[in-house]
């Protein structure tokens, strides 16, 4: 393999455009489709941290200076995280292999206010294939004629593995009407990829086929969700207490020095609320 240093080589989709193609992207990453025929090698290339999902598995030989070398068997349906750096891949199996990978940019995007994960609202439809502290690779399966419950996402990237039509109802209203003018009907087909925005919605499988989606999403940190819930619950009470204490201060002529009572910004704290 030609010598490459991490971060200084060219990306896979530029080094081997016949084997690697960017099929959608957003601020958080690029979703790349890779197909490598049996017995073939790609050209040496560089990667950012990437999260892979194996569409069609096989056996590969990875030549790398930054990750373990050698022959690896990747089963269909597996999801894994790969470190950043350069490598070259050879398909040493007897069948073509096909993979999806999201190369992350480092940006995670905004967190929805009052985030509710579909993993908690509909665990029979949504499952985690792989996760770490920052990202997860998820799978959604939904039978024709069914729908999930109101939930939220950060900006995420989606690949349709099966299905023909979805209807998206934006917002948290679980009592939406079939004729709602806010609904978004999306015709899908296997192999379609698209970015999805952050926020709340309800998903209905309005097609005739069962649906299967693979999606990549940055995690909403639990401490952020907890902090926001505490702020929403106690902020009004804290403000009421402060104004009550102010009303109990002695009146003029001796004006109290508020800076001595509440230093810095007058509330005894610095920074800003989310």
SVG drawing of the C-alpha trace seen along z (x, -y; Angstrom):
<svg xmlns="http://www.w3.org/2000/svg" viewBox="-59 -58 64 76">
<polyline fill="none" stroke="black" stroke-width="0.4" points="0.0,0.0 1.2,-3.5 2.2,-5.4 -0.6,-7.6 -0.8,-9.6 -4.1,-9.9 -6.1,-12.9 -3.7,-13.7 -4.9,-11.2 -7.8,-11.4 -11.3,-10.1 -12.5,-6.8 -15.1,-8.3 -12.4,-10.3 -9.7,-7.5 -12.1,-4.8 -15.3,-6.5 -16.5,-3.3 -16.5,-1.5 -17.5,-4.3 -20.3,-6.8 -21.7,-9.5 -25.5,-8.9 -26.6,-11.6 -25.1,-14.0 -25.9,-16.6 -24.0,-18.7 -23.1,-15.7 -21.7,-13.4 -21.6,-11.7 -23.4,-8.5 -21.2,-6.5 -22.2,-3.3 -19.4,-0.8 -19.5,2.2 -16.3,4.2 -16.3,7.1 -14.8,10.5 -11.0,10.5 -10.7,6.7 -9.0,4.1 -9.8,0.4 -7.1,-2.3 -5.4,-3.5 -7.6,-6.1 -8.2,-8.0 -11.2,-7.9 -12.6,-10.1 -14.2,-8.1 -17.0,-6.1 -19.9,-3.9 -20.5,-0.9 -23.5,1.3 -22.9,4.4 -25.6,4.9 -23.9,7.9 -21.2,9.5 -18.0,11.3 -14.3,11.6 -11.9,8.7 -8.1,8.2 -7.4,4.8 -3.9,3.2 -3.6,0.4 -1.0,-1.5 -3.5,-2.7 -5.8,0.3 -5.3,4.1 -4.3,5.7 -5.4,9.0 -8.4,10.9 -11.8,10.1 -15.1,11.7 -18.0,9.2 -21.5,10.8 -24.5,9.3 -26.5,7.1 -23.5,6.2 -22.8,2.7 -19.3,1.5 -17.3,-1.6 -14.0,-2.1 -11.3,-4.4 -9.9,-7.3 -6.9,-6.8 -5.7,-5.4 -6.1,-1.8 -6.6,0.3 -9.3,3.1 -9.2,6.3 -12.2,8.5 -10.6,12.0 -14.0,13.8 -15.9,15.4 -18.9,13.0 -19.2,9.2 -19.5,7.2 -21.7,4.2 -21.5,1.8 -22.8,-1.6 -20.8,-3.9 -21.3,-7.4 -18.1,-9.4 -18.7,-12.0 -17.8,-15.6 -17.5,-16.2 -20.7,-18.3 -23.6,-16.8 -26.3,-19.3 -29.0,-20.7 -30.7,-18.6 -34.5,-18.7 -36.1,-20.4 -37.7,-17.7 -36.1,-14.9 -38.0,-11.6 -36.2,-8.7 -38.1,-6.3 -36.0,-3.6 -38.1,-4.2 -41.5,-5.0 -41.5,-2.0 -38.8,0.6 -40.6,3.2 -40.0,0.9 -36.6,-0.6 -33.4,1.1 -29.8,0.2 -27.4,2.1 -24.2,0.3 -23.6,-2.6 -20.8,-4.5 -20.8,-7.7 -21.5,-10.0 -23.4,-8.0 -25.7,-5.1 -26.6,-3.0 -30.3,-2.1 -32.8,0.0 -36.5,-0.7 -38.9,2.1 -42.6,1.3 -45.4,3.4 -47.7,2.0 -50.7,0.1 -49.0,-0.6 -47.5,-3.7 -45.2,-4.6 -45.7,-7.2 -44.5,-10.8 -40.8,-10.9 -37.8,-13.1 -34.4,-12.9 -31.3,-14.9 -30.3,-15.4 -29.8,-11.9 -29.1,-10.0 -31.4,-7.2 -31.1,-4.3 -34.2,-2.5 -33.7,1.3 -37.4,2.2 -40.7,0.5 -42.7,-1.7 -44.3,-4.6 -44.2,-6.5 -46.3,-9.3 -44.6,-11.7 -46.7,-13.8 -44.5,-16.6 -44.9,-17.6 -46.0,-15.8 -49.7,-15.5 -50.6,-11.8 -54.3,-12.6 -53.5,-13.6 -56.2,-13.2 -55.7,-11.3 -56.5,-14.4 -54.0,-16.7 -52.5,-19.3 -49.2,-19.0 -48.5,-15.4 -45.7,-14.6 -46.1,-11.5 -42.8,-10.1 -42.5,-7.4 -39.5,-5.2 -37.8,-2.3 -34.9,0.0 -31.6,-1.7 -33.0,-5.2 -31.0,-7.4 -32.0,-10.8 -31.1,-13.2 -33.8,-13.9 -34.1,-17.0 -34.2,-17.3 -37.4,-17.6 -40.6,-15.6 -42.7,-13.5 -44.9,-10.4 -44.2,-7.9 -46.9,-5.8 -46.2,-3.0 -48.8,-4.1 -47.5,-1.7 -48.4,1.9 -45.0,3.3 -43.3,3.8 -40.7,1.1 -37.0,1.4 -34.8,-1.6 -31.2,-1.9 -30.3,-5.2 -27.3,-6.9 -27.8,-9.5 -25.7,-11.5 -26.8,-10.8 -28.5,-13.3 -26.5,-13.3 -28.4,-12.2 -27.0,-14.9 -28.2,-17.5 -31.7,-16.1 -31.6,-15.9 -30.3,-19.5 -33.1,-20.8 -35.8,-19.0 -34.5,-20.4 -34.4,-23.9 -38.0,-23.6 -39.2,-22.2 -37.4,-24.5 -36.6,-27.7 -40.0,-29.4 -39.7,-28.5 -36.2,-29.8 -37.2,-33.2 -40.2,-33.4 -37.9,-32.8 -35.4,-35.5 -38.1,-38.1 -39.6,-37.2 -36.2,-37.7 -35.8,-41.1 -39.2,-42.2 -38.1,-41.4 -35.0,-43.6 -35.1,-46.8 -36.4,-49.9 -34.4,-53.1 -32.8,-55.3 -30.0,-52.7 -30.1,-51.2 -28.7,-47.7 -25.7,-46.9 -27.1,-44.2 -23.6,-43.4 -22.5,-42.5 -25.6,-40.2 -25.6,-38.7 -22.2,-39.1 -21.2,-38.7 -24.5,-39.0 -26.8,-39.8 -28.1,-36.3 -25.1,-34.7 -24.2,-32.7 -22.6,-33.1 -23.2,-31.5 -26.3,-31.0 -29.2,-28.5 -29.7,-26.1"/>
</svg>
